[in-house]
């Protein structure tokens, strides 16, 4: 599903109004009516329903006036509280405020903290509270009366419905501008927005519904699909075709470089996930001392014992690794390799010298920290990096708090700067490409927060690379299937105690389910 930034949505509105000739008041009417209908669909059954609309002075407030009028028309008791002087309301918003007042709407204005506090304290009880303070145009920290109102809304026991987007959330990235409304329902106009899909903003949205406000199809189709929310339809579109007369030789051979003393499990999971993700063949290269242990756990995976030092692969193994890469279609590097200095040199040399598409995770990422220049000049060779926020902190020098506060910008900027596909793991994992596209994943749940899940994802993405998918598509589909496998286990396992191997074993069934939903 295509998701838009604030700038893109503003361009859509402008094209509709100025290019097509549909008045802004018509769009506002459609938007407010859509919100009112969603509210009535959920809450009209309550006895004597009442709503409090908190409106700003801009067009989002104008949408709120339309909401108030339509709820009144259906018999609701509605109060509208504007956080501005009456004279500050202009344009389309003023038209709809006038219409609300002509219909007998109860409207009060508060332009100072004392008045706002008094009005909120005496407002009474409500079925629902409506946040029409800020729309998608907010671009600075929330302060003053608006901060006071948002704080009050978040303290109420009654559900809050956000008009277009929870006030305080950056529609383009999901950043929080100091404070944001925590909504139970968000009714978005025409398209979902990036900030509604990407954390931390996604955590404020509650249930997300998109309503038609009359944007012409021709205008909607002009918006480039730079950013997408990856759901089942998007995942299905990316699935590689499995021809009926295929054989293991045409479904890709993945080389996995992983494992060290004490970290054999990571290597086993990455390699087996490569097969369960659909690759025809997988070879695992590992230190010679742990090869017997690993081989005993992997019936279907080929193993290659290589030179080591202190239980980790050493630089002497490089020539053998480059030879093993011949005839393979993709390379997965990092799970359980260890943090030794010589191992780090080996990883960097391998990533720099191989001609294969490569996915790098875990200890492979640590080896790249401070050496990102080795990725230069690989324009024709796809590289996928899959850090969690801690690893991303080491790669960028940013704190994890800085990364988590602005995940979208951090992921996109890193991918563009270093010309890599960047998978920033976490809730609503982001997959960013060198051309600035960012996909937001919609599958998965907190049960994925346990050891080994990243090793499974590494093998799965490597498998999809080996099957011929472009790097951004392989990473996007791998992340979605990984989460879908976990979702399929939710009813049996819940969201705690799920093992990485549970997800790994479920991968073929998740892929089959995706195909069968056509």
For each residue, the residues with C-beta under 8 A, 3 or more apart:
1: 192 228 229 231 233 234
2: 191 223 225 227 228
3: 191 192 193 194 196 197 227 228 229 440
4: 8 9 12 191 192 193 194 223 227
5: 8 9 171 172 193 194 227
6: 9 10 136 137 139 170 171 172 193 195
7: 10 11 172
8: 4 5 11 12 223 226
9: 4 5 6 12 13 136 171 189 190 191 193
10: 6 7 13 14 136 137
11: 7 8 14 15 223
12: 4 8 9 15 16 190 191 215 219 220 223
13: 9 10 16 17 24 27
14: 10 11 17 18 19
15: 11 12 18 19 20 219 222
16: 12 13 19 20 22 27 214 215 216 219
17: 13 14 20 21 22 23 24 27
18: 14 15 21
19: 14 15 16 219
20: 15 16 17 216 218 219
21: 17 18
22: 16 17 26 27 214 216
23: 17 26 27 92
24: 13 17 27 28 59 91 92
25: 28 29 92 95 96
26: 22 23 29 30 214
27: 13 16 17 22 23 24 30 31 213 214 215
28: 24 25 31 32 59 62 63 66 92 93 96
29: 25 26 32 33 66 96
30: 26 27 33 34 211 212 213 214
31: 27 28 34 35 63 66 163 164 189 211 213
32: 28 29 35 36 62 63 64 65 66 67 69 70 96 163
33: 29 30 36 37 66 70
34: 30 31 37 38 187 189 211 212 213
35: 31 32 38 39 63 66 67 130 161 163 187 211
36: 32 33 39 40 66 67 70 71 74
37: 33 34 40 41 70 211
38: 34 35 41 42 161 185 187 209 211
39: 35 36 42 43 44 51 67 71 128 130 161 185
40: 36 37 43 44 71 74 76
41: 37 38 44
42: 38 39 185
43: 39 40 46 49 127 128 159
44: 39 40 41 49 74 76
45:
46: 43 49 127
47:
48: 77
49: 43 44 46 71 75 76 77 127 128
50: 76 77 78 79 124 125 126 127
51: 39 67 68 71 76 77 78 79 126 127 128 129 130
52: 78 79 80 81 123 126 128 129 130
53: 64 65 67 68 78 79 80 81 130 132
54: 64 81 83 129 130 131 132 133 149 153
55: 60 61 62 64 65 80 81 82 83 132 133
56: 60 61 82 83 84 132 133 134 146 167
57: 61 82 83 84 88 89 93
58: 61 62 93 134 135 137
59: 24 28 62 63 91 92 93 135 137
60: 55 56 63 64 132 133 134 135 163 164 167
61: 55 56 57 58 64 65 82 84 89 93 97 132 133
62: 28 32 55 58 59 65 66 89 91 92 93 94 95 96 97
63: 28 31 32 35 59 60 66 67 132 135 163 164
64: 32 53 54 55 60 61 67 68 80 130 132 163
65: 32 53 55 61 62 68 69 80 93 96 97 99 100 105
66: 28 29 31 32 33 35 36 62 63 69 70 96 100
67: 32 35 36 39 51 53 63 64 70 71 130 132 163
68: 51 53 64 65 71 72 78 80 100 105 130
69: 32 65 66 72 73 96 99 100 103 105
70: 32 33 36 37 66 67 73 74
71: 36 39 40 49 51 67 68 74 76 78
72: 68 69 75 76 78 103 104 105
73: 69 70 103
74: 36 40 44 70 71
75: 49 72
76: 40 44 49 50 51 71 72 127
77: 48 49 50 51
78: 50 51 52 53 68 71 72 105 106
79: 50 51 52 53 106 108 123
80: 52 53 55 64 65 68 100 105 106 107 108
81: 52 53 54 55 107 108 109 110 116 119 120 123
82: 55 56 57 61 86 89 97 107 108 109 110
83: 54 55 56 57 110 111 116 133 145 146 149
84: 56 57 61 88 89 109 111
85: 88 109 111
86: 82 89 97 109
87:
88: 57 84 85 111
89: 57 61 62 82 84 86 93 94 97
90: 93 94
91: 24 59 62 94 95
92: 23 24 25 28 59 62 95 96
93: 28 57 58 59 61 62 65 89 90 96 97
94: 62 89 90 91 97 98
95: 25 62 91 92 98 99
96: 25 28 29 32 62 65 66 69 92 93 99 100
97: 61 62 65 82 86 89 93 94 100 101 107
98: 94 95 101 102
99: 65 69 95 96 102 103
100: 65 66 68 69 80 96 97 103 105 107
101: 97 98 104 105 107
102: 98 99
103: 69 72 73 99 100
104: 72 101
105: 65 68 69 72 78 80 100 101
106: 78 79 80
107: 80 81 82 97 100 101
108: 79 80 81 82 119
109: 81 82 84 85 86
110: 81 82 83 115 116 119 145
111: 83 84 85 88 115 145
112: 115 116 145
113: 116 117 144 145 148
114: 117 118
115: 110 111 112 118 119
116: 81 83 110 112 113 119 120 145 148 149
117: 113 114 120 121 148
118: 114 115 121 122
119: 81 108 110 115 116 122 123
120: 81 116 117 123 149 152
121: 117 118
122: 118 119
123: 52 79 81 119 120 126
124: 50
125: 50 158
126: 50 51 52 123 129 158
127: 43 46 49 50 51 76 158
128: 39 43 49 51 52 158 159 160 161
129: 51 52 54 126 153 156 158 159 160 161
130: 35 39 51 52 53 54 64 67 68 160 161 163
131: 54 153 160 161 162 163 166 167 181 183
132: 53 54 55 56 60 61 63 64 67 163
133: 54 55 56 60 61 83 146 149 150 167 181
134: 56 58 60 137 138 142 146 165 167 168
135: 58 59 60 63 138 163 164 165 171
136: 6 9 10 164 165 171 172 193 195
137: 6 10 58 59 134 171
138: 134 135 142 167 168 169 170 171 177
139: 6 170 177
140: 177
141: 177 178
142: 134 138 146 147 150 167 168 177 178 179 180
143: 146 147 178
144: 113 147 148
145: 83 110 111 112 113 116 148 149
146: 56 83 133 134 142 143 149 150 167
147: 142 143 144 150 151 178 179
148: 113 116 117 144 145 151 152
149: 54 83 116 120 133 145 146 152 153
150: 133 142 146 147 153 154 167 168 179 180 181
151: 147 148 154 155 179
152: 120 148 149 155 156
153: 54 129 131 149 150 156 160 181 182
154: 150 151 160 181 182
155: 151 152
156: 129 152 153 160
157:
158: 125 126 127 128 129
159: 43 128 129 184 185
160: 128 129 130 131 153 154 156 181 182 183 184 185 206
161: 35 38 39 128 129 130 131 183 184 185 186 187
162: 131 165 166 167 181 183 185 186 187 204 205 206
163: 31 32 35 60 63 64 67 130 131 132 135 187
164: 31 60 63 135 136 186 187 188 189 193
165: 134 135 136 162 169 171 186 188 193 195 196 201 205
166: 131 162 169 180 181 182 183 186 201 204 205
167: 56 60 131 133 134 138 142 146 150 162 180 181
168: 134 138 142 150 176 177 178 179 180 181 204
169: 138 165 166 174 175 176 177 180 181 195 196 201 204 205
170: 6 138 139 173 174 175 176 177 195 201
171: 5 6 9 135 136 137 138 165 193 194 195 196
172: 5 6 7 136 193 194 195 408
173: 170 194 195 198 201 406 407 408 409
174: 169 170 194 195 196 197 198 199 200 201 202 407 408
175: 169 170 195 200 201 405 406 408 409
176: 168 169 170 179 180 200 201 204 405
177: 138 139 140 141 142 168 169 170 180
178: 141 142 143 147 168
179: 142 147 150 151 168 176
180: 142 150 166 167 168 169 176 177 201 204
181: 131 133 150 153 154 160 162 166 167 168 169 204
182: 153 154 160 166 204 206
183: 131 160 161 162 166 186 204 205 206
184: 159 160 161 206 207
185: 38 39 42 159 160 161 162 206 207 209
186: 161 162 164 165 166 183 196 205 206 207 208 209
187: 34 35 38 161 162 163 164 209 210 211
188: 164 165 191 192 193 196 208 209 210 211
189: 9 31 34 164 210 211 213
190: 9 12 210 211 212 213 215 220
191: 2 3 4 9 12 188 210 220 223
192: 1 3 4 188 196 197 208 210 229
193: 3 4 5 6 9 136 164 165 171 172 188 196 197
194: 3 4 5 171 172 173 174 197 198 227 408 438 440
195: 6 136 165 169 170 171 172 173 174 175 198 201 202 408
196: 3 165 169 171 174 186 188 192 193 201 202 205 208
197: 3 174 192 193 194 202 229 428 440 442
198: 173 174 194 195 201 202 407 408 428 430 440
199: 174 202 203 404 407 426 427 428
200: 174 175 176 203 204 404 405 407
201: 165 166 169 170 173 174 175 176 180 195 196 198 204 205
202: 174 195 196 197 198 199 205 427 428
203: 199 200 427
204: 162 166 168 169 176 180 181 182 183 200 201
205: 162 165 166 169 183 186 196 201 202 208
206: 160 162 182 183 184 185 186
207: 184 185 186
208: 186 188 192 196 205
209: 38 185 186 187 188
210: 187 188 189 190 191 192
211: 30 31 34 35 37 38 187 188 189 190
212: 30 34 190 215
213: 27 30 31 34 189 190
214: 16 22 26 27 30
215: 12 16 27 190 212 219 220
216: 16 20 22 219 220
217: 220 221
218: 20 221 222
219: 12 15 16 19 20 215 216 222 223
220: 12 190 191 215 216 217 223
221: 217 218
222: 15 218 219
223: 2 4 8 11 12 191 219 220
224:
225: 2 228
226: 8 436 437 438
227: 2 3 4 5 194 437 438 439 440
228: 1 2 3 225 234 437 439 440
229: 1 3 192 197 234 439 440 442
230: 234 235 431 439 440 441 442 443 476 479 480
231: 1 234 235 442 443
232: 235 236 484 514 517
233: 1 236 237
234: 1 228 229 230 231 237 238 439 476 480
235: 230 231 232 238 239 443 477 480 481 484 514
236: 232 233 239 514 515 517 518
237: 233 234
238: 234 235 469 473 476 477 480
239: 235 236 477 511 514 515
240: 278 464 467 468 469
241:
242: 246 251 278
243: 246 250
244:
245:
246: 242 243 250 251
247: 250 251 280
248: 251 280 281
249: 253 280 281
250: 243 246 247 280
251: 242 246 247 248 278 279 280 281 466 467
252: 278 279 280 281 329 330 463 465 466 467 468
253: 249 279 280 281 282 283 327 328 329 466
254: 274 279 281 282 283 328 329 330 331 332 459 462 463 465 466
255: 282 283 285 324 325 328 330 331 332 356
256: 267 270 271 274 282 283 284 285 331 332 333 335 459 462
257: 284 285 286 313 321 331 332 333 334 337 347 350
258: 266 267 270 271 284 285 286 332 333 334 335 336 337 455
259: 263 264 266 267 268 284 286 287 290 294 335 336 337
260: 263 286 287 290 308 311 312 313 336 337 338 343
261: 287 289 290 310 311 312 338
262: 311
263: 259 260 266 267 335 336 337 338
264: 259 267 268 286 290 293 294 297 336
265: 268 269 336 452 455
266: 258 259 263 269 270 335 336 362 452 455
267: 256 258 259 263 264 270 271 284 286 290 294 335 336 455
268: 259 264 265 271 272 294 297 298
269: 265 266 272 273 335 452 455 456 459 500 501 504
270: 256 258 266 267 273 274 284 332 335 336 455 456 458 459 462
271: 256 258 267 268 274 275 282 284 298 301 459
272: 268 269 275 276 282 298 300 301 459 504
273: 269 270 276 277 455 456 457 458 459 460 463 504 507
274: 254 256 270 271 277 279 282 301 332 459 460 462 463 466
275: 271 272 278 279 282 300 301 463
276: 272 273 459 460 463 504 505 507 508
277: 273 274 459 460 462 463 464 478 481 507 511
278: 240 242 251 252 275 463 464 467 511
279: 251 252 253 254 274 275 282 462 463 466 467
280: 247 248 249 250 251 252 253 466
281: 248 249 251 252 253 254 302
282: 253 254 255 256 271 272 274 275 279 300 301 302 459 463
283: 253 254 255 256 301 302 303 304 324 328
284: 256 257 258 259 267 270 271 294 298 301 302 303 304
285: 255 256 257 258 303 304 306 313 317 320 321 324
286: 257 258 259 260 264 267 290 291 294 303 304 305 306 313
287: 259 260 261 290 291 305 306 308 311 312 313
288: 291 305 306 307 308
289: 261 308 311
290: 259 260 261 264 267 286 287 293 294 311
291: 286 287 288 294 295 303 304 305
292: 295 296
293: 264 290 296 297
294: 259 264 267 268 284 286 290 291 297 298 303
295: 291 292 298 303
296: 292 293
297: 264 268 293 294
298: 268 271 272 284 294 295 301 303
299:
300: 272 275 282
301: 271 272 274 275 282 283 284 298
302: 281 282 283 284
303: 283 284 285 286 291 294 295 298
304: 283 284 285 286 291 320 324
305: 286 287 288 291
306: 285 286 287 288 313 317 320 321
307: 288 313 314 316 317 320
308: 260 287 288 289 311 312 313 314 317
309: 312 314 340 342
310: 261 340
311: 260 261 262 287 289 290 308 338
312: 260 261 287 308 309 337 338 340 342 343
313: 257 260 285 286 287 306 307 308 317 337 338 343 346
314: 307 308 309 317 340 342 343 346
315: 318 342 345 346 349
316: 307 319
317: 285 306 307 308 313 314 320 321 346
318: 315 321 322 346 349 350 353
319: 316 322 323
320: 285 304 306 307 317 323 324
321: 257 285 306 317 318 324 325 346 350
322: 318 319 325 326 350 353 354
323: 319 320 326
324: 255 283 285 304 320 321 328
325: 255 321 322 328 331 354 355 356
326: 322 323
327: 253
328: 253 254 255 283 324 325 331 356 466
329: 252 253 254 356 357 465 466 467 468
330: 252 254 255 356 357 358 359 462 463 465 466
331: 254 255 256 257 325 328 350 354 356 357 358 359 462
332: 254 255 256 257 258 270 274 335 358 359 361 458 459 461 462
333: 256 257 258 337 347 350 351 358 359 360 361 364
334: 257 258 337 347 360 361 362 363 364 365 367 458
335: 256 258 259 263 266 267 269 270 332 361 362 363 364 454 455 458 459
336: 258 259 260 263 264 265 266 267 270 362 363 455
337: 257 258 259 260 263 312 313 333 334 343 347 362 363 364 367
338: 260 261 263 311 312 313 343 363
339: 343 344 363 366
340: 309 310 312 314 343 344
341: 344 345
342: 309 312 314 315 345 346
343: 260 312 313 314 337 338 339 340 346 347 363 367
344: 339 340 341 347 348 366 367
345: 315 341 342 348 349 367
346: 313 314 315 317 318 321 342 343 349 350
347: 257 333 334 337 343 344 350 351 360 363 364 367 368
348: 344 345 351 352 367 368 371 374
349: 315 318 345 346 352 353
350: 257 318 321 322 331 333 346 347 353 354
351: 333 347 348 354 358 360 364 368 374 375 383
352: 348 349 374
353: 318 322 349 350
354: 322 325 331 350 351 358 381
355: 325 381
356: 255 325 328 329 330 331 381
357: 329 330 331 381 382 383 384 465 471
358: 330 331 332 333 351 354 381 382 383 384 465
359: 330 331 332 333 383 384 385 386 458 461 462 465 474 475
360: 333 334 347 351 364 365 368 383 384 385 386
361: 332 333 334 335 364 365 385 386 387 454 455 457 458
362: 266 334 335 336 337 365 366 391 454 455 458
363: 334 335 336 337 338 339 343 347 366 367
364: 333 334 335 337 347 351 360 361 367 368
365: 334 360 361 362 368 369 385 386 387 391 394 395
366: 339 344 362 363 369 391 394
367: 334 337 343 344 345 347 348 363 364 371
368: 347 348 351 360 364 365 371 372 374 375 385 395
369: 365 366 394 395
370:
371: 348 367 368 374
372: 368 375 395 418
373: 376
374: 348 351 352 368 371
375: 351 368 372 378 383 418 419 420
376: 373 419
377:
378: 375 381 383 419
379: 419
380:
381: 354 355 356 357 358 378
382: 357 358 421 465 470 471
383: 351 357 358 359 360 375 378 419 420 421 471
384: 357 358 359 360 420 421 422 423 461 465 471 474 475
385: 359 360 361 365 368 395 420 421 422 423
386: 359 360 361 365 423 425 454 457 458 461 475
387: 361 365 390 391 392 395 422 423 424 425
388: 391 392 425 426 454
389: 392 393 400 403 404 424 425 426
390: 387 393 394 400
391: 362 365 366 387 388 394 395
392: 387 388 389 395 396 398 400 403 410 414 424
393: 389 390 396 397 398 399 400 403
394: 365 366 369 390 391 397
395: 365 368 369 372 385 387 391 392 414
396: 392 393 403 410 414
397: 393 394
398: 392 393 402 403 410
399: 393 402 403
400: 389 390 392 393 403 404
401: 404 405
402: 398 399 405 406 410
403: 389 392 393 396 398 399 400 406 407 410 424
404: 199 200 389 400 401 407 426
405: 175 176 200 401 402
406: 173 175 402 403 409 410
407: 173 174 198 199 200 403 404 410 411 424 426 430
408: 172 173 174 175 194 195 198 411 412 430 438
409: 173 175 406 412 413
410: 392 396 398 402 403 406 407 413 414 424
411: 407 408 414 415 422 424 430 432 438
412: 408 409 415 416 432 436 438
413: 409 410 416 417
414: 392 395 396 410 411 417 418 420 422 432
415: 411 412 418 419 420 421 422 432 433 434 436 438
416: 412 413 419 432 434 435 436
417: 413 414
418: 372 375 414 415 422 434
419: 375 376 378 379 383 415 416 434
420: 375 383 384 385 414 415 434
421: 382 383 384 385 415 431 432 433 434 471 472 475
422: 384 385 387 411 414 415 418 430 431 432
423: 384 385 386 387 429 430 431 457 461 475 479
424: 387 389 392 403 407 410 411 429 430 432
425: 386 387 388 389 429 454 457
426: 199 388 389 404 407 429
427: 199 202 203 444 446
428: 197 198 199 202 440 441 442
429: 423 424 425 426 440 441 444 479 483
430: 198 407 408 411 422 423 424 438 439 440 441
431: 230 421 422 423 438 439 441 472 475 476 479
432: 411 412 414 415 416 421 422 424 436 437 438 439
433: 415 421 436 437 438 471 472
434: 415 416 418 419 420 421
435: 416
436: 226 412 415 416 432 433
437: 226 227 228 432 433 472
438: 194 226 227 408 411 412 415 430 431 432 433
439: 227 228 229 230 234 430 431 432 472 476
440: 3 194 197 198 227 228 229 230 428 429 430
441: 230 428 429 430 431 444 476 479 480 483
442: 197 229 230 231 428 480 483
443: 230 231 235 479 480 481 482 483 484 486 487
444: 427 429 441 448 482 483 484 486 487
445: 448 483 486 487 490 495
446: 427 449 495 496
447: 450 486 489 490 493 494 495 496 497 498
448: 444 445 453 482 483 486 498 503
449: 446 453
450: 447 453 498 499 500
451: 500
452: 265 266 269 455 456 499 500 501
453: 448 449 450 456 457 482 500 503
454: 335 361 362 386 388 425 457 458
455: 258 265 266 267 269 270 273 335 336 361 362 452 458 459 500
456: 269 270 273 452 453 459 460 482 500 501 503 504 507
457: 273 361 386 423 425 453 454 460 461 478 479 482
458: 270 273 332 334 335 359 361 362 386 454 455 461 462
459: 254 256 269 270 271 272 273 274 276 277 282 332 335 455 456 462 463 504
460: 273 274 276 277 456 457 463 464 478 481 482 507
461: 332 359 384 386 423 457 458 464 465 474 475 478 479
462: 254 256 270 274 277 279 330 331 332 359 458 459 465 466
463: 252 254 273 274 275 276 277 278 279 282 330 459 460 466 467 478
464: 240 277 278 460 461 467 469 473 474 477 478
465: 252 254 329 330 357 358 359 382 384 461 462 468 469 471 474
466: 251 252 253 254 274 279 280 328 329 330 462 463
467: 240 251 252 278 279 329 463 464 474
468: 240 252 329 465
469: 238 240 464 465 473 474 477
470: 382 473 474
471: 357 382 383 384 421 433 465 474 475
472: 421 431 433 437 439 475 476
473: 238 464 469 470 476 477
474: 359 384 461 464 465 467 469 470 471 477 478
475: 359 384 386 421 423 431 461 471 472 478 479
476: 230 234 238 431 439 441 472 473 479 480
477: 235 238 239 464 469 473 474 480 481
478: 277 457 460 461 463 464 474 475 481 482
479: 230 423 429 431 441 443 457 461 475 476 482 483
480: 230 234 235 238 441 442 443 476 477 483 484
481: 235 277 443 460 477 478 484 485 507 510 511 514
482: 443 444 448 453 456 457 460 478 479 485 486 503 507
483: 429 441 442 443 444 445 448 479 480 486 487
484: 232 235 443 444 480 481 487 488 510 513 514
485: 481 482 488 489 503 504 506 507 509 510
486: 443 444 445 447 448 482 483 489 490 498 503 506
487: 443 444 445 483 484 490
488: 484 485 506 509 510 513
489: 447 485 486 492 493 498 502 503 506
490: 445 447 486 487 493 494 495
491:
492: 489
493: 447 489 490 497 498 502
494: 447 490 497 498
495: 445 446 447 490 498
496: 446 447
497: 447 493 494
498: 447 448 450 486 489 493 494 495 502 503
499: 450 452 502 503
500: 269 450 451 452 453 455 456 503 504
501: 269 452 456 504 505
502: 489 493 498 499 505 506
503: 448 453 456 482 485 486 489 498 499 500 506 507
504: 269 272 273 276 456 459 485 500 501 507
505: 276 501 502
506: 485 486 488 489 502 503 509 510
507: 273 276 277 456 460 481 482 485 503 504 510 511
508: 276 511 512
509: 485 488 506 512 513
510: 481 484 485 488 506 507 513 514
511: 239 277 278 481 507 508 514 515
512: 508 509 515 516
513: 484 488 509 510 516 517
514: 232 235 236 239 481 484 510 511 517
515: 236 239 511 512 518
516: 512 513
517: 232 236 513 514
518: 236 515
